[in-house]
Amino acid sequence: MYRSKKNRIIAGVCGGIGEYFKVDPTLIRLLWLLITIMGAGTGIVAYLIAWIIIPEEP
């Protein structure tokens, strides 16, 4: 799993997850937004951790 270089809006995390699971990255972004809204900011923290942990696409 890598952060996407082509399909990125902020850091490519959602694009990379979408490519890895062969799902439209827009669905991943919407799910992440829902988690952020419902989880009182948990999605933001998870996104930052994923940004640090997941390497960028070679």
Residue frames as a rotation matrix with the C-alpha (Angstrom) as fourth column:
MET 1
0.589 0.808 0.000 0.00
0.808 -0.589 0.000 0.00
0.000 0.000 -1.000 0.00
TYR 2
-0.626 -0.780 0.012 1.34
0.778 -0.622 0.090 3.41
-0.063 0.066 0.996 -1.01
ARG 3
0.070 0.561 -0.825 0.15
0.195 -0.818 -0.540 7.00
-0.978 -0.124 -0.167 -1.02
SER 4
0.426 0.196 0.883 -0.88
0.870 0.180 -0.459 7.88
-0.249 0.964 -0.094 -4.54
LYS 5
-0.635 -0.646 -0.424 1.06
0.413 -0.748 0.520 10.42
-0.653 0.155 0.741 -6.58
LYS 6
-0.887 0.303 0.349 -1.61
0.281 -0.247 0.927 10.70
0.367 0.920 0.134 -9.30
ASN 7
0.028 1.000 -0.006 -4.82
0.365 -0.005 0.931 10.53
0.931 -0.028 -0.365 -7.31
ARG 8
-0.477 -0.273 -0.835 -4.24
0.878 -0.113 -0.464 12.95
0.032 -0.955 0.294 -4.47
ILE 9
0.568 0.597 0.566 -6.03
0.457 -0.801 0.387 15.90
0.685 0.039 -0.728 -2.98
ILE 10
0.871 -0.330 0.365 -4.00
-0.491 -0.586 0.644 16.48
0.001 -0.740 -0.673 0.19
ALA 11
-0.017 -0.937 0.349 -1.43
-0.857 0.193 0.478 13.72
-0.516 -0.290 -0.806 0.71
GLY 12
-0.236 -0.037 -0.971 -2.66
-0.814 0.554 0.177 10.85
0.531 0.832 -0.161 -1.46
VAL 13
-0.822 -0.072 0.566 -3.72
-0.461 0.666 -0.586 8.66
-0.335 -0.742 -0.580 1.46
CYS 14
0.090 0.955 0.284 -7.31
-0.374 0.296 -0.879 8.08
-0.923 -0.027 0.383 0.29
GLY 15
0.511 0.025 -0.859 -6.19
-0.860 0.038 -0.509 7.68
0.020 0.999 0.041 -3.32
GLY 16
-0.531 -0.805 -0.267 -3.64
-0.761 0.591 -0.269 5.07
0.374 0.060 -0.925 -2.30
ILE 17
-0.656 0.383 0.651 -6.13
-0.313 0.647 -0.695 3.16
-0.687 -0.659 -0.305 -0.17
GLY 18
0.426 0.866 -0.260 -8.63
-0.575 0.037 -0.818 3.25
-0.698 0.498 0.514 -3.05
GLU 19
0.218 -0.436 -0.873 -6.05
-0.906 0.243 -0.347 1.91
0.364 0.867 -0.342 -5.50
TYR 20
-0.780 -0.576 0.245 -4.97
-0.625 0.689 -0.367 -0.83
0.043 -0.440 -0.897 -3.07
PHE 21
-0.560 0.644 0.521 -8.52
-0.012 0.622 -0.783 -2.10
-0.828 -0.445 -0.341 -2.49
LYS 22
-0.927 0.157 0.342 -9.60
0.358 0.092 0.929 -1.39
0.115 0.983 -0.142 -6.13
VAL 23
0.125 0.939 -0.321 -12.34
0.952 -0.204 -0.226 0.98
-0.278 -0.277 -0.920 -4.96
ASP 24
0.307 0.057 0.950 -13.15
0.542 -0.831 -0.126 4.48
0.782 0.554 -0.286 -6.16
PRO 25
-0.668 -0.667 -0.330 -11.11
0.652 -0.311 -0.691 6.89
0.358 -0.677 0.643 -3.99
THR 26
-0.533 0.560 0.634 -14.12
-0.427 -0.825 0.370 9.19
0.730 -0.074 0.679 -3.78
LEU 27
0.544 0.732 -0.410 -15.92
-0.031 0.506 0.862 6.54
0.839 -0.456 0.298 -1.73
ILE 28
-0.007 -0.648 -0.762 -12.90
0.904 0.321 -0.282 6.29
0.427 -0.691 0.584 0.58
ARG 29
-0.857 -0.327 0.398 -12.87
0.196 -0.922 -0.335 10.09
0.476 -0.209 0.854 0.96
LEU 30
-0.055 0.924 0.378 -16.59
-0.505 -0.353 0.788 10.17
0.861 -0.148 0.486 1.78
LEU 31
0.580 0.207 -0.788 -16.17
0.434 0.740 0.514 7.38
0.689 -0.640 0.340 4.33
TRP 32
-0.419 -0.827 -0.375 -13.22
0.829 -0.181 -0.529 9.21
0.370 -0.532 0.762 5.88
LEU 33
-0.698 0.253 0.670 -15.29
-0.240 -0.964 0.114 12.41
0.674 -0.081 0.734 6.06
LEU 34
0.405 0.906 -0.125 -18.11
-0.256 0.243 0.935 10.52
0.878 -0.347 0.331 7.77
ILE 35
0.304 -0.398 -0.866 -15.67
0.814 0.581 0.019 9.04
0.495 -0.710 0.500 10.30
THR 36
-0.754 -0.632 0.178 -14.27
0.483 -0.718 -0.502 12.51
0.445 -0.293 0.847 10.96
ILE 37
-0.390 0.689 0.611 -17.70
-0.498 -0.716 0.489 14.05
0.774 -0.113 0.623 11.52
MET 38
0.619 0.727 -0.297 -19.13
-0.196 0.509 0.838 11.20
0.760 -0.461 0.458 13.59
GLY 39
0.437 -0.532 -0.725 -15.94
0.779 0.627 0.010 10.51
0.449 -0.569 0.689 15.53
ALA 40
0.963 0.014 -0.268 -15.33
0.166 -0.816 0.554 14.07
-0.211 -0.579 -0.788 16.75
GLY 41
0.619 -0.744 -0.251 -12.12
-0.785 -0.597 -0.167 14.51
-0.026 0.301 -0.953 14.75
THR 42
0.379 -0.469 0.798 -10.84
-0.154 0.818 0.554 10.94
-0.913 -0.333 0.238 14.98
GLY 43
0.793 -0.010 0.609 -10.58
0.567 0.378 -0.732 10.83
-0.222 0.926 0.305 11.19
ILE 44
0.841 -0.513 0.172 -8.19
-0.389 -0.794 -0.467 13.78
0.376 0.326 -0.867 11.17
VAL 45
0.282 -0.745 0.605 -5.83
-0.813 0.150 0.563 12.09
-0.510 -0.650 -0.563 13.61
ALA 46
0.419 -0.071 0.905 -6.06
0.237 0.971 -0.034 8.81
-0.877 0.229 0.424 11.66
TYR 47
0.949 -0.062 0.308 -5.33
0.290 -0.204 -0.935 10.67
0.121 0.977 -0.176 8.40
LEU 48
0.616 -0.761 0.202 -2.24
-0.765 -0.639 -0.074 12.33
0.186 -0.109 -0.977 9.87
ILE 49
0.169 -0.529 0.831 -0.96
-0.507 0.677 0.534 9.00
-0.845 -0.512 -0.154 11.19
ALA 50
0.636 0.120 0.762 -1.59
0.494 0.695 -0.522 7.36
-0.593 0.709 0.383 7.79
TRP 51
0.951 -0.305 0.052 0.21
-0.175 -0.669 -0.723 10.28
0.255 0.678 -0.689 6.09
ILE 52
0.298 -0.884 0.361 3.28
-0.940 -0.205 0.273 9.60
-0.167 -0.420 -0.892 8.24
ILE 53
0.037 -0.259 0.965 3.21
-0.366 0.895 0.254 5.78
-0.930 -0.363 -0.062 8.15
ILE 54
0.662 0.289 0.692 2.21
0.455 0.579 -0.677 4.97
-0.596 0.762 0.252 4.53
PRO 55
-0.399 -0.898 -0.183 5.12
0.314 -0.322 0.893 5.52
-0.861 0.299 0.411 2.13
GLU 56
0.237 0.425 -0.873 4.71
-0.644 -0.605 -0.469 7.48
-0.728 0.673 0.131 -1.09
GLU 57
0.889 0.201 0.411 4.39
0.156 0.710 -0.686 5.57
-0.430 0.675 0.600 -4.34
PRO 58
-0.071 -0.997 0.019 7.81
0.320 -0.005 0.947 4.91
-0.945 0.073 0.319 -5.93
